[in-house]
């Protein structure tokens, strides 16, 4: 998956769901400060962290969100307070 493909897929998710980006491209120092992996997709601009803007919508739509992501060759990793999305 290219960066352009990833950006297009992420934009599609952002348009279809009530989510906000809390992290995208990171510098090495920022990535280290938040405990990110040294091989994080965030360093290449190919990861997004999302929070749901509405808890009721999250409960209703999270399974659909995961299915749509998978259809676009993305994986969703729940990290407790946010969902991390990167290429599958």
Secondary structure, DSSP 8 states (H G I E B T S, - for coil): --HHHHHHHHHHHHHHSSEEEEE-S--HHHHHHTT--TT-GGGGT-EEEEEES-HHHHHHHHHHHHHHHHHTTEEEEE-SSSEEEEE-
